[in-house]
Amino acid sequence: MSSRGWTRARSTAGEEQAGHLAPCITLTDDALAHLKQLKEQKKSLLDQGLQLLLRIGVKQGGCSGMSYFMDFETPDKVVGDDAVMDLEGDMKLVCDPKSLLYLFGMELDYSHELIGGGFKFTNPNAESTCGCGKSFSV
């Protein structure tokens, strides 16, 4: 963790060769902490010894043309060309190559505000975003 409160994905040279990537997406400490809480809510899967990875990506839709999605999944859902990024702790992030083109350099934050709170996507690749911040155009 850096002094600015940002958590960066990390990998070693060997992991990069095995499909694991160095920082492509940055998470704030607040985002990582909230994701860990959400992961704990999947306790029944964790109790079965299953590892959960966070899949993040983009799909067609939303008010601006493309929208973000995130969900937890098991390692058997990872396909050969998916990028796997190791975050601090035991959190791993997975992204398909097409989505990664749109998400490269993105920062994911989490806000506890009562109005407008939730995950915040700061995407340098987006030309414009909608008012809610959950969709964008390129």
The first five atom37 places (N, CA, C, CB, O) and aatype in JSON, in Angstrom:
{
  "aatype": [12, 15, 15, 1, 7, 17, 16, 1, 0, 1, 15, 16, 0, 7, 6, 6, 5, 0, 7, 8, 10, 0, 14, 4, 9, 16, 10, 16, 3, 3, 0, 10, 0, 8, 10, 11, 5, 10, 11, 6, 5, 11, 11, 15, 10, 10, 3, 5, 7, 10, 5, 10, 10, 10, 1, 9, 7, 19, 11, 5, 7, 7, 4, 15, 7, 12, 15, 18, 13, 12, 3, 13, 6, 16, 14, 3, 11, 19, 19, 7, 3, 3, 0, 19, 12, 3, 10, 6, 7, 3, 12, 11, 10, 19, 4, 3, 14, 11, 15, 10, 10, 18, 10, 13, 7, 12, 6, 10, 3, 18, 15, 8, 6, 10, 9, 7, 7, 7, 13, 11, 13, 16, 2, 14, 2, 0, 6, 15, 16, 4, 7, 4, 7, 11, 15, 13, 15, 19],
  "atom_mask": [
    [1, 1, 1, 1, 1],
    [1, 1, 1, 1, 1],
    [1, 1, 1, 1, 1],
    [1, 1, 1, 1, 1],
    [1, 1, 1, 0, 1],
    [1, 1, 1, 1, 1],
    [1, 1, 1, 1, 1],
    [1, 1, 1, 1, 1],
    [1, 1, 1, 1, 1],
    [1, 1, 1, 1, 1],
    [1, 1, 1, 1, 1],
    [1, 1, 1, 1, 1],
    [1, 1, 1, 1, 1],
    [1, 1, 1, 0, 1],
    [1, 1, 1, 1, 1],
    [1, 1, 1, 1, 1],
    [1, 1, 1, 1, 1],
    [1, 1, 1, 1, 1],
    [1, 1, 1, 0, 1],
    [1, 1, 1, 1, 1],
    [1, 1, 1, 1, 1],
    [1, 1, 1, 1, 1],
    [1, 1, 1, 1, 1],
    [1, 1, 1, 1, 1],
    [1, 1, 1, 1, 1],
    [1, 1, 1, 1, 1],
    [1, 1, 1, 1, 1],
    [1, 1, 1, 1, 1],
    [1, 1, 1, 1, 1],
    [1, 1, 1, 1, 1],
    [1, 1, 1, 1, 1],
    [1, 1, 1, 1, 1],
    [1, 1, 1, 1, 1],
    [1, 1, 1, 1, 1],
    [1, 1, 1, 1, 1],
    [1, 1, 1, 1, 1],
    [1, 1, 1, 1, 1],
    [1, 1, 1, 1, 1],
    [1, 1, 1, 1, 1],
    [1, 1, 1, 1, 1],
    [1, 1, 1, 1, 1],
    [1, 1, 1, 1, 1],
    [1, 1, 1, 1, 1],
    [1, 1, 1, 1, 1],
    [1, 1, 1, 1, 1],
    [1, 1, 1, 1, 1],
    [1, 1, 1, 1, 1],
    [1, 1, 1, 1, 1],
    [1, 1, 1, 0, 1],
    [1, 1, 1, 1, 1],
    [1, 1, 1, 1, 1],
    [1, 1, 1, 1, 1],
    [1, 1, 1, 1, 1],
    [1, 1, 1, 1, 1],
    [1, 1, 1, 1, 1],
    [1, 1, 1, 1, 1],
    [1, 1, 1, 0, 1],
    [1, 1, 1, 1, 1],
    [1, 1, 1, 1, 1],
    [1, 1, 1, 1, 1],
    [1, 1, 1, 0, 1],
    [1, 1, 1, 0, 1],
    [1, 1, 1, 1, 1],
    [1, 1, 1, 1, 1],
    [1, 1, 1, 0, 1],
    [1, 1, 1, 1, 1],
    [1, 1, 1, 1, 1],
    [1, 1, 1, 1, 1],
    [1, 1, 1, 1, 1],
    [1, 1, 1, 1, 1],
    [1, 1, 1, 1, 1],
    [1, 1, 1, 1, 1],
    [1, 1, 1, 1, 1],
    [1, 1, 1, 1, 1],
    [1, 1, 1, 1, 1],
    [1, 1, 1, 1, 1],
    [1, 1, 1, 1, 1],
    [1, 1, 1, 1, 1],
    [1, 1, 1, 1, 1],
    [1, 1, 1, 0, 1],
    [1, 1, 1, 1, 1],
    [1, 1, 1, 1, 1],
    [1, 1, 1, 1, 1],
    [1, 1, 1, 1, 1],
    [1, 1, 1, 1, 1],
    [1, 1, 1, 1, 1],
    [1, 1, 1, 1, 1],
    [1, 1, 1, 1, 1],
    [1, 1, 1, 0, 1],
    [1, 1, 1, 1, 1],
    [1, 1, 1, 1, 1],
    [1, 1, 1, 1, 1],
    [1, 1, 1, 1, 1],
    [1, 1, 1, 1, 1],
    [1, 1, 1, 1, 1],
    [1, 1, 1, 1, 1],
    [1, 1, 1, 1, 1],
    [1, 1, 1, 1, 1],
    [1, 1, 1, 1, 1],
    [1, 1, 1, 1, 1],
    [1, 1, 1, 1, 1],
    [1, 1, 1, 1, 1],
    [1, 1, 1, 1, 1],
    [1, 1, 1, 1, 1],
    [1, 1, 1, 0, 1],
    [1, 1, 1, 1, 1],
    [1, 1, 1, 1, 1],
    [1, 1, 1, 1, 1],
    [1, 1, 1, 1, 1],
    [1, 1, 1, 1, 1],
    [1, 1, 1, 1, 1],
    [1, 1, 1, 1, 1],
    [1, 1, 1, 1, 1],
    [1, 1, 1, 1, 1],
    [1, 1, 1, 1, 1],
    [1, 1, 1, 0, 1],
    [1, 1, 1, 0, 1],
    [1, 1, 1, 0, 1],
    [1, 1, 1, 1, 1],
    [1, 1, 1, 1, 1],
    [1, 1, 1, 1, 1],
    [1, 1, 1, 1, 1],
    [1, 1, 1, 1, 1],
    [1, 1, 1, 1, 1],
    [1, 1, 1, 1, 1],
    [1, 1, 1, 1, 1],
    [1, 1, 1, 1, 1],
    [1, 1, 1, 1, 1],
    [1, 1, 1, 1, 1],
    [1, 1, 1, 1, 1],
    [1, 1, 1, 0, 1],
    [1, 1, 1, 1, 1],
    [1, 1, 1, 0, 1],
    [1, 1, 1, 1, 1],
    [1, 1, 1, 1, 1],
    [1, 1, 1, 1, 1],
    [1, 1, 1, 1, 1],
    [1, 1, 1, 1, 1]
  ],
  "atom_positions": [
    [[0.85, -1.16, 0.0], [0.0, 0.0, 0.0], [0.89, 1.23, 0.0], [-0.96, 0.0, 1.21], [1.88, 1.28, 0.74]],
    [[0.57, 2.21, -0.81], [1.35, 3.43, -0.85], [0.8, 4.42, 0.16], [1.34, 4.02, -2.26], [-0.27, 4.22, 0.73]],
    [[1.55, 5.49, 0.38], [1.13, 6.48, 1.36], [-0.08, 7.27, 0.88], [2.27, 7.43, 1.66], [-0.71, 7.95, 1.68]],
    [[-0.42, 7.21, -0.39], [-1.56, 7.94, -0.91], [-2.86, 7.16, -0.75], [-1.35, 8.27, -2.37], [-3.92, 7.66, -1.13]],
    [[-2.81, 5.99, -0.2], [-4.03, 5.22, -0.01], [-4.45, 4.4, -1.21], [0.0, 0.0, 0.0], [-5.62, 4.04, -1.33]],
    [[-3.54, 4.1, -2.09], [-3.85, 3.32, -3.28], [-3.26, 1.93, -3.17], [-3.34, 4.02, -4.55], [-2.15, 1.75, -2.69]],
    [[-4.02, 0.96, -3.62], [-3.57, -0.42, -3.66], [-3.34, -0.77, -5.13], [-4.6, -1.4, -2.99], [-4.23, -0.6, -5.95]],
    [[-2.18, -1.25, -5.44], [-1.87, -1.58, -6.83], [-1.77, -3.09, -6.99], [-0.56, -0.9, -7.27], [-1.33, -3.82, -6.1]],
    [[-2.19, -3.53, -8.15], [-2.0, -4.94, -8.47], [-0.51, -5.19, -8.56], [-2.73, -5.34, -9.81], [0.25, -4.29, -8.92]],
    [[-0.08, -6.39, -8.23], [1.34, -6.71, -8.28], [1.52, -8.07, -8.91], [1.96, -6.67, -6.86], [0.63, -8.93, -8.85]],
    [[2.66, -8.26, -9.51], [3.0, -9.58, -10.04], [4.5, -9.68, -10.17], [2.3, -9.83, -11.42], [5.21, -8.67, -10.15]],
    [[4.97, -10.89, -10.3], [6.4, -11.12, -10.53], [6.59, -11.41, -12.01], [6.95, -12.29, -9.65], [5.62, -11.64, -12.73]],
    [[7.81, -11.4, -12.46], [8.09, -11.68, -13.87], [7.55, -13.04, -14.28], [9.6, -11.6, -14.15], [7.02, -13.19, -15.38]],
    [[7.68, -14.03, -13.41], [7.18, -15.37, -13.72], [5.67, -15.39, -13.86], [0.0, 0.0, 0.0], [5.13, -16.09, -14.71]],
    [[4.98, -14.61, -13.01], [3.53, -14.56, -13.11], [3.1, -13.89, -14.4], [2.93, -13.83, -11.91], [2.11, -14.3, -15.01]],
    [[3.84, -12.85, -14.85], [3.5, -12.2, -16.1], [3.56, -13.19, -17.24], [4.44, -11.01, -16.36], [2.71, -13.15, -18.14]],
    [[4.53, -14.09, -17.24], [4.63, -15.09, -18.28], [3.49, -16.09, -18.19], [5.97, -15.81, -18.2], [3.12, -16.69, -19.2]],
    [[2.93, -16.29, -17.01], [1.85, -17.25, -16.82], [0.48, -16.61, -16.98], [1.97, -17.9, -15.46], [-0.51, -17.22, -16.6]],
    [[0.4, -15.39, -17.53], [-0.88, -14.74, -17.72], [-1.24, -13.78, -16.6], [0.0, 0.0, 0.0], [-2.3, -13.15, -16.66]],
    [[-0.4, -13.66, -15.59], [-0.63, -12.69, -14.52], [0.04, -11.39, -14.92], [-0.08, -13.22, -13.14], [1.17, -11.38, -15.41]],
    [[-0.66, -10.28, -14.72], [-0.16, -8.99, -15.18], [0.23, -8.07, -14.05], [-1.19, -8.33, -16.04], [-0.29, -8.16, -12.94]],
    [[1.15, -7.18, -14.36], [1.5, -6.08, -13.46], [0.34, -5.08, -13.47], [2.86, -5.39, -13.9], [-0.64, -5.3, -14.18]],
    [[0.42, -4.01, -12.7], [-0.7, -3.09, -12.53], [-1.35, -2.62, -13.83], [-0.25, -1.89, -11.76], [-0.69, -2.02, -14.68]],
    [[-2.6, -2.91, -13.98], [-3.41, -2.43, -15.1], [-4.59, -1.64, -14.56], [-3.9, -3.62, -15.97], [-5.06, -0.7, -15.21]],
    [[-5.07, -2.01, -13.4], [-6.2, -1.38, -12.73], [-5.76, -1.09, -11.3], [-7.49, -2.29, -12.78], [-5.15, -1.93, -10.65]],
    [[-6.07, 0.09, -10.82], [-5.68, 0.51, -9.48], [-6.92, 0.58, -8.59], [-4.95, 1.87, -9.51], [-7.96, 1.08, -9.02]],
    [[-6.81, 0.08, -7.37], [-7.89, 0.15, -6.39], [-7.45, 1.0, -5.21], [-8.32, -1.27, -5.92], [-6.3, 0.91, -4.77]],
    [[-8.36, 1.81, -4.69], [-8.06, 2.53, -3.46], [-8.21, 1.56, -2.3], [-8.99, 3.78, -3.28], [-8.78, 0.48, -2.45]],
    [[-7.7, 1.96, -1.15], [-7.86, 1.14, 0.04], [-9.33, 0.94, 0.38], [-7.12, 1.77, 1.23], [-9.73, -0.14, 0.8]],
    [[-10.15, 2.0, 0.18], [-11.59, 1.88, 0.46], [-12.25, 0.86, -0.45], [-12.28, 3.25, 0.3], [-13.08, 0.07, -0.01]],
    [[-11.88, 0.86, -1.73], [-12.45, -0.1, -2.67], [-12.06, -1.53, -2.29], [-12.0, 0.21, -4.11], [-12.89, -2.43, -2.29]],
    [[-10.78, -1.72, -1.98], [-10.31, -3.06, -1.61], [-10.99, -3.54, -0.33], [-8.79, -3.06, -1.43], [-11.38, -4.7, -0.24]],
    [[-11.13, -2.66, 0.66], [-11.77, -3.04, 1.92], [-13.23, -3.43, 1.69], [-11.69, -1.88, 2.94], [-13.71, -4.4, 2.27]],
    [[-13.93, -2.68, 0.84], [-15.34, -3.01, 0.59], [-15.46, -4.31, -0.2], [-16.04, -1.87, -0.17], [-16.36, -5.11, 0.06]],
    [[-14.57, -4.53, -1.14], [-14.58, -5.79, -1.89], [-14.33, -6.98, -0.97], [-13.54, -5.75, -3.01], [-14.94, -8.04, -1.14]],
    [[-13.44, -6.82, -0.01], [-13.19, -7.9, 0.95], [-14.43, -8.18, 1.78], [-12.0, -7.54, 1.87], [-14.72, -9.34, 2.09]],
    [[-15.18, -7.13, 2.16], [-16.44, -7.33, 2.89], [-17.44, -8.09, 2.03], [-17.03, -5.97, 3.33], [-18.11, -9.01, 2.52]],
    [[-17.56, -7.7, 0.77], [-18.48, -8.39, -0.14], [-18.08, -9.84, -0.32], [-18.53, -7.68, -1.49], [-18.93, -10.73, -0.39]],
    [[-16.79, -10.08, -0.41], [-16.28, -11.45, -0.57], [-16.65, -12.29, 0.66], [-14.75, -11.45, -0.78], [-17.01, -13.46, 0.52]],
    [[-16.55, -11.71, 1.84], [-16.9, -12.43, 3.07], [-18.38, -12.81, 3.11], [-16.57, -11.58, 4.29], [-18.75, -13.79, 3.75]],
    [[-19.22, -12.04, 2.42], [-20.65, -12.35, 2.36], [-20.91, -13.62, 1.55], [-21.42, -11.18, 1.77], [-21.99, -14.2, 1.64]],
    [[-19.95, -14.04, 0.79], [-20.03, -15.3, 0.03], [-19.45, -16.43, 0.86], [-19.27, -15.18, -1.33], [-18.87, -17.37, 0.32]],
    [[-19.62, -16.35, 2.16], [-19.01, -17.26, 3.13], [-19.28, -18.73, 2.81], [-19.5, -16.95, 4.52], [-18.41, -19.57, 3.02]],
    [[-20.47, -19.05, 2.31], [-20.78, -20.46, 2.03], [-19.81, -21.04, 1.0], [-22.23, -20.59, 1.53], [-19.41, -22.19, 1.11]],
    [[-19.44, -20.25, 0.0], [-18.47, -20.72, -0.99], [-17.07, -20.79, -0.4], [-18.47, -19.8, -2.22], [-16.31, -21.72, -0.68]],
    [[-16.73, -19.8, 0.42], [-15.4, -19.8, 1.05], [-15.26, -20.96, 2.01], [-15.15, -18.47, 1.78], [-14.19, -21.55, 2.12]],
    [[-16.36, -21.3, 2.72], [-16.33, -22.43, 3.65], [-16.11, -23.76, 2.94], [-17.62, -22.47, 4.45], [-15.62, -24.71, 3.54]],
    [[-16.48, -23.82, 1.65], [-16.26, -25.04, 0.87], [-14.82, -25.1, 0.34], [-17.26, -25.1, -0.31], [-14.46, -26.04, -0.37]],
    [[-14.03, -24.12, 0.71], [-12.64, -24.1, 0.26], [-12.44, -23.52, -1.12], [0.0, 0.0, 0.0], [-11.35, -23.61, -1.69]],
    [[-13.49, -22.9, -1.67], [-13.37, -22.32, -3.01], [-12.73, -20.94, -2.94], [-14.75, -22.24, -3.68], [-13.07, -20.13, -2.07]],
    [[-11.82, -20.68, -3.85], [-11.23, -19.36, -3.96], [-12.16, -18.51, -4.81], [-9.79, -19.43, -4.58], [-12.71, -19.0, -5.8]],
    [[-12.35, -17.26, -4.45], [-13.17, -16.36, -5.24], [-12.29, -15.27, -5.84], [-14.29, -15.73, -4.38], [-11.45, -14.68, -5.16]],
    [[-12.5, -15.02, -7.13], [-11.79, -13.97, -7.84], [-12.81, -12.91, -8.24], [-11.01, -14.53, -9.08], [-13.97, -13.23, -8.47]],
    [[-12.39, -11.68, -8.34], [-13.27, -10.61, -8.77], [-13.11, -10.42, -10.27], [-12.97, -9.29, -8.01], [-12.03, -10.08, -10.75]],
    [[-14.2, -10.63, -11.01], [-14.18, -10.36, -12.45], [-14.71, -8.96, -12.65], [-15.02, -11.42, -13.26], [-15.76, -8.59, -12.13]],
    [[-13.96, -8.19, -13.41], [-14.38, -6.84, -13.76], [-14.31, -6.72, -15.27], [-13.49, -5.76, -13.06], [-13.4, -7.27, -15.9]],
    [[-15.27, -6.02, -15.86], [-15.28, -5.89, -17.3], [-16.24, -4.82, -17.76], [0.0, 0.0, 0.0], [-16.81, -4.08, -16.95]],
    [[-16.41, -4.74, -19.06], [-17.36, -3.81, -19.67], [-18.26, -4.58, -20.61], [-16.63, -2.65, -20.41], [-17.88, -5.62, -21.15]],
    [[-19.46, -4.05, -20.81], [-20.4, -4.64, -21.75], [-21.18, -3.52, -22.41], [-21.37, -5.65, -21.04], [-21.22, -2.4, -21.91]],
    [[-21.79, -3.83, -23.53], [-22.64, -2.86, -24.22], [-23.83, -2.54, -23.34], [-23.09, -3.38, -25.6], [-24.43, -3.44, -22.75]],
    [[-24.18, -1.27, -23.23], [-25.35, -0.87, -22.46], [-25.07, 0.36, -21.62], [0.0, 0.0, 0.0], [-23.98, 0.93, -21.69]],
    [[-26.05, 0.74, -20.85], [-25.91, 1.95, -20.04], [-26.24, 3.18, -20.86], [0.0, 0.0, 0.0], [-26.4, 3.1, -22.07]],
    [[-26.35, 4.31, -20.19], [-26.75, 5.54, -20.88], [-25.69, 6.07, -21.83], [-27.09, 6.6, -19.88], [-26.02, 6.83, -22.75]],
    [[-24.45, 5.7, -21.63], [-23.37, 6.23, -22.47], [-22.83, 5.22, -23.48], [-22.23, 6.71, -21.6], [-21.89, 5.53, -24.22]],
    [[-23.4, 4.04, -23.54], [-23.0, 3.05, -24.54], [-22.28, 1.83, -24.01], [0.0, 0.0, 0.0], [-22.46, 0.73, -24.54]],
    [[-21.46, 2.0, -22.97], [-20.76, 0.87, -22.37], [-20.91, 0.98, -20.86], [-19.25, 0.84, -22.79], [-20.85, 2.07, -20.3]],
    [[-21.1, -0.16, -20.21], [-21.24, -0.13, -18.75], [-20.26, -1.1, -18.1], [-22.7, -0.48, -18.34], [-19.83, -2.08, -18.71]],
    [[-19.92, -0.79, -16.86], [-19.01, -1.62, -16.08], [-19.79, -2.75, -15.41], [-18.27, -0.78, -15.02], [-20.96, -2.6, -15.1]],
    [[-19.13, -3.89, -15.2], [-19.71, -4.94, -14.37], [-18.61, -5.55, -13.51], [-20.4, -6.03, -15.24], [-17.44, -5.58, -13.89]],
    [[-19.02, -6.03, -12.35], [-18.11, -6.73, -11.43], [-18.91, -7.83, -10.76], [-17.49, -5.74, -10.36], [-20.09, -7.66, -10.45]],
    [[-18.25, -8.97, -10.54], [-18.87, -10.07, -9.81], [-17.77, -11.03, -9.37], [-19.95, -10.81, -10.69], [-16.7, -11.1, -9.98]],
    [[-18.05, -11.75, -8.32], [-17.11, -12.77, -7.86], [-17.38, -14.07, -8.6], [-17.22, -12.98, -6.33], [-18.52, -14.39, -8.9]],
    [[-16.31, -14.81, -8.9], [-16.44, -16.09, -9.56], [-15.33, -17.01, -9.09], [-16.41, -15.93, -11.1], [-14.35, -16.57, -8.48]],
    [[-15.49, -18.29, -9.38], [-14.5, -19.29, -9.0], [-13.44, -19.42, -10.11], [-15.18, -20.67, -8.72], [-13.71, -19.05, -11.26]],
    [[-12.26, -19.93, -9.79], [-11.18, -20.02, -10.77], [-11.53, -20.83, -12.02], [-9.97, -20.62, -10.13], [-10.92, -20.62, -13.07]],
    [[-12.47, -21.75, -11.94], [-12.81, -22.55, -13.11], [-13.47, -21.72, -14.21], [-13.74, -23.68, -12.71], [-13.6, -22.2, -15.34]],
    [[-13.89, -20.5, -13.91], [-14.5, -19.61, -14.91], [-13.45, -18.81, -15.69], [-15.48, -18.65, -14.23], [-13.78, -18.18, -16.7]],
    [[-12.2, -18.84, -15.24], [-11.13, -18.11, -15.92], [-10.75, -18.87, -17.18], [-9.89, -17.93, -14.98], [-10.5, -20.07, -17.14]],
    [[-10.72, -18.16, -18.31], [-10.34, -18.78, -19.58], [-8.92, -18.37, -19.93], [-11.32, -18.38, -20.72], [-8.36, -17.44, -19.33]],
    [[-8.33, -19.05, -20.9], [-6.92, -18.91, -21.21], [-6.42, -17.51, -21.48], [0.0, 0.0, 0.0], [-5.3, -17.19, -21.1]],
    [[-7.22, -16.65, -22.14], [-6.71, -15.32, -22.46], [-7.12, -14.26, -21.45], [-7.18, -14.92, -23.82], [-6.85, -13.08, -21.68]],
    [[-7.76, -14.63, -20.35], [-8.1, -13.68, -19.29], [-6.83, -13.18, -18.62], [-9.04, -14.33, -18.26], [-5.87, -13.93, -18.44]],
    [[-6.82, -11.92, -18.23], [-5.74, -11.35, -17.43], [-6.07, -11.56, -15.97], [-5.52, -9.82, -17.75], [-7.19, -11.26, -15.54]],
    [[-5.12, -12.08, -15.2], [-5.3, -12.29, -13.76], [-4.31, -11.38, -13.04], [-5.08, -13.8, -13.36], [-3.1, -11.46, -13.27]],
    [[-4.83, -10.51, -12.17], [-3.99, -9.57, -11.44], [-4.09, -9.85, -9.95], [-4.4, -8.1, -11.74], [-5.19, -9.98, -9.42]],
    [[-2.96, -9.93, -9.29], [-2.91, -10.16, -7.85], [-2.97, -8.81, -7.14], [-1.63, -10.93, -7.44], [-2.18, -7.92, -7.42]],
    [[-3.92, -8.67, -6.22], [-4.02, -7.47, -5.41], [-3.46, -7.77, -4.04], [-5.48, -6.98, -5.31], [-3.11, -8.92, -3.75]],
    [[-3.36, -6.77, -3.19], [-2.87, -6.99, -1.83], [-3.77, -7.98, -1.12], [-2.79, -5.67, -1.05], [-4.98, -8.04, -1.37]],
    [[-3.19, -8.75, -0.23], [-3.96, -9.78, 0.46], [-4.18, -10.95, -0.47], [0.0, 0.0, 0.0], [-3.32, -11.27, -1.29]],
    [[-5.31, -11.59, -0.35], [-5.61, -12.77, -1.16], [-6.58, -12.46, -2.29], [-6.17, -13.88, -0.29], [-7.15, -13.38, -2.87]],
    [[-6.78, -11.2, -2.62], [-7.72, -10.8, -3.66], [-7.06, -10.89, -5.03], [-8.25, -9.38, -3.41], [-5.94, -10.4, -5.22]],
    [[-7.76, -11.51, -5.98], [-7.3, -11.57, -7.36], [-8.38, -10.96, -8.24], [-6.97, -13.04, -7.8], [-9.57, -11.15, -8.01]],
    [[-7.94, -10.23, -9.26], [-8.85, -9.58, -10.19], [-8.67, -10.23, -11.55], [-8.58, -8.05, -10.25], [-7.55, -10.5, -11.97]],
    [[-9.78, -10.5, -12.25], [-9.76, -11.15, -13.56], [-10.46, -10.23, -14.55], [-10.44, -12.56, -13.51], [-11.49, -9.63, -14.24]],
    [[-9.9, -10.12, -15.75], [-10.49, -9.27, -16.78], [-10.25, -9.91, -18.14], [-9.91, -7.82, -16.73], [-9.14, -10.38, -18.42]],
    [[-11.27, -9.93, -18.98], [-11.09, -10.46, -20.32], [-10.31, -9.44, -21.15], [-12.47, -10.79, -20.99], [-10.35, -8.24, -20.85]],
    [[-9.62, -9.89, -22.19], [-8.73, -8.99, -22.94], [-9.46, -7.83, -23.62], [-7.99, -9.77, -23.98], [-8.91, -6.73, -23.71]],
    [[-10.67, -8.06, -24.1], [-11.42, -6.98, -24.76], [-11.76, -5.88, -23.75], [-12.71, -7.52, -25.42], [-11.59, -4.7, -24.05]],
    [[-12.23, -6.27, -22.56], [-12.54, -5.28, -21.53], [-11.29, -4.55, -21.07], [-13.23, -5.95, -20.34], [-11.33, -3.36, -20.79]],
    [[-10.17, -5.28, -20.99], [-8.94, -4.68, -20.49], [-8.5, -3.51, -21.37], [-7.83, -5.73, -20.42], [-7.88, -2.57, -20.87]],
    [[-8.8, -3.57, -22.66], [-8.48, -2.45, -23.54], [-9.17, -1.18, -23.08], [-8.89, -2.77, -24.99], [-8.6, -0.09, -23.18]],
    [[-10.39, -1.3, -22.56], [-11.16, -0.15, -22.09], [-10.83, 0.22, -20.65], [-12.64, -0.43, -22.22], [-11.04, 1.37, -20.25]],
    [[-10.33, -0.72, -19.87], [-10.11, -0.5, -18.44], [-8.66, -0.22, -18.07], [-10.58, -1.68, -17.68], [-8.38, 0.12, -16.92]],
    [[-7.74, -0.36, -19.0], [-6.32, -0.19, -18.69], [-6.08, 1.21, -18.12], [-5.45, -0.41, -19.97], [-6.43, 2.21, -18.74]],
    [[-5.48, 1.26, -16.93], [-5.2, 2.53, -16.26], [-6.33, 3.05, -15.39], [0.0, 0.0, 0.0], [-6.2, 4.11, -14.79]],
    [[-7.43, 2.31, -15.31], [-8.58, 2.75, -14.51], [-8.29, 2.69, -13.02], [-9.81, 1.89, -14.84], [-7.52, 1.84, -12.56]],
    [[-8.9, 3.59, -12.26], [-8.84, 3.57, -10.81], [-10.23, 3.28, -10.27], [-8.29, 4.91, -10.24], [-11.2, 3.91, -10.69]],
    [[-10.33, 2.33, -9.36], [-11.6, 1.97, -8.74], [-11.56, 2.43, -7.29], [-11.87, 0.43, -8.83], [-10.66, 2.06, -6.53]],
    [[-12.54, 3.23, -6.91], [-12.64, 3.75, -5.55], [-14.0, 3.34, -4.99], [-12.46, 5.31, -5.51], [-14.87, 2.88, -5.73]],
    [[-14.16, 3.5, -3.69], [-15.45, 3.25, -3.05], [-15.74, 4.41, -2.12], [-15.46, 1.89, -2.27], [-14.89, 4.83, -1.34]],
    [[-16.96, 4.93, -2.21], [-17.38, 6.05, -1.37], [-18.48, 5.59, -0.44], [-17.85, 7.24, -2.24], [-19.4, 4.87, -0.84]],
    [[-18.4, 6.02, 0.82], [-19.41, 5.68, 1.83], [-20.48, 6.76, 1.93], [-18.75, 5.47, 3.18], [-21.29, 6.72, 2.87]],
    [[-20.52, 7.7, 1.02], [-21.5, 8.79, 1.06], [-22.92, 8.23, 1.0], [-21.26, 9.78, -0.1], [-23.17, 7.24, 0.3]],
    [[-23.84, 8.86, 1.72], [-25.24, 8.41, 1.69], [-25.87, 8.67, 0.33], [-26.05, 9.11, 2.78], [-26.64, 7.85, -0.16]],
    [[-25.55, 9.79, -0.27], [-26.06, 10.11, -1.6], [-24.88, 10.04, -2.56], [-26.76, 11.52, -1.64], [-23.89, 10.75, -2.39]],
    [[-25.0, 9.22, -3.56], [-23.94, 9.08, -4.55], [-22.81, 8.17, -4.13], [0.0, 0.0, 0.0], [-21.75, 8.16, -4.77]],
    [[-23.0, 7.4, -3.07], [-21.96, 6.48, -2.61], [-21.9, 5.24, -3.48], [0.0, 0.0, 0.0], [-22.75, 5.04, -4.35]],
    [[-20.92, 4.43, -3.25], [-20.74, 3.18, -3.99], [-19.42, 3.19, -4.73], [0.0, 0.0, 0.0], [-18.56, 4.03, -4.46]],
    [[-19.25, 2.27, -5.65], [-18.01, 2.19, -6.42], [-17.94, 3.35, -7.41], [-17.91, 0.84, -7.16], [-18.94, 3.72, -8.03]],
    [[-16.75, 3.9, -7.54], [-16.49, 5.02, -8.45], [-15.39, 4.59, -9.42], [-16.07, 6.31, -7.66], [-14.31, 4.18, -9.0]],
    [[-15.69, 4.7, -10.7], [-14.75, 4.31, -11.75], [-14.13, 5.57, -12.35], [-15.46, 3.46, -12.85], [-14.85, 6.42, -12.88]],
    [[-12.81, 5.7, -12.26], [-12.11, 6.8, -12.91], [-11.31, 6.19, -14.05], [-11.17, 7.6, -11.9], [-10.27, 5.57, -13.84]],
    [[-11.83, 6.38, -15.26], [-11.3, 5.69, -16.43], [-10.66, 6.69, -17.39], [-12.41, 4.89, -17.13], [-11.38, 7.5, -17.99]],
    [[-9.34, 6.65, -17.56], [-8.69, 7.59, -18.48], [-9.03, 7.34, -19.95], [-7.19, 7.53, -18.29], [-8.76, 8.18, -20.8]],
    [[-9.61, 6.2, -20.25], [-9.97, 5.86, -21.63], [-11.35, 6.35, -22.02], [-9.89, 4.37, -21.83], [-11.69, 6.34, -23.2]],
    [[-12.15, 6.78, -21.06], [-13.52, 7.22, -21.32], [-13.51, 8.66, -21.84], [-14.39, 7.11, -20.05], [-12.9, 9.54, -21.24]],
    [[-14.19, 8.88, -22.96], [-14.34, 10.24, -23.48], [-15.41, 10.98, -22.69], [-14.69, 10.22, -24.98], [-15.3, 12.18, -22.47]],
    [[-16.45, 10.25, -22.28], [-17.51, 10.85, -21.47], [-18.12, 9.76, -20.59], [-18.6, 11.52, -22.36], [-18.06, 8.58, -20.91]],
    [[-18.72, 10.19, -19.49], [-19.4, 9.26, -18.59], [-20.79, 9.79, -18.32], [-18.61, 9.08, -17.26], [-21.06, 10.97, -18.49]],
    [[-21.68, 8.9, -17.89], [-23.02, 9.32, -17.55], [-23.02, 9.93, -16.15], [-24.03, 8.13, -17.64], [-22.0, 9.89, -15.45]],
    [[-24.13, 10.49, -15.74], [-24.23, 11.14, -14.44], [-23.99, 10.2, -13.27], [0.0, 0.0, 0.0], [-23.44, 10.62, -12.25]],
    [[-24.41, 8.95, -13.4], [-24.24, 8.0, -12.29], [-22.82, 7.45, -12.22], [-25.24, 6.85, -12.42], [-22.42, 6.9, -11.2]],
    [[-22.05, 7.59, -13.3], [-20.67, 7.12, -13.32], [-20.52, 5.64, -13.58], [0.0, 0.0, 0.0], [-19.41, 5.12, -13.49]],
    [[-21.6, 4.95, -13.91], [-21.54, 3.51, -14.13], [-21.43, 3.13, -15.6], [-22.75, 2.85, -13.53], [-21.25, 1.95, -15.93]],
    [[-21.54, 4.11, -16.49], [-21.36, 3.82, -17.91], [-20.54, 4.93, -18.55], [-22.73, 3.66, -18.63], [-20.39, 6.02, -17.99]],
    [[-20.0, 4.64, -19.73], [-19.09, 5.57, -20.39], [-19.11, 5.35, -21.89], [-17.66, 5.42, -19.84], [-19.66, 4.37, -22.38]],
    [[-18.49, 6.28, -22.6], [-18.31, 6.11, -24.05], [-16.84, 6.35, -24.37], [-19.24, 7.07, -24.86], [-16.14, 7.05, -23.65]],
    [[-16.41, 5.76, -25.49], [-15.01, 5.93, -25.92], [-14.97, 6.51, -27.31], [-14.25, 4.59, -25.88], [-13.89, 6.73, -27.86]]
  ]
}
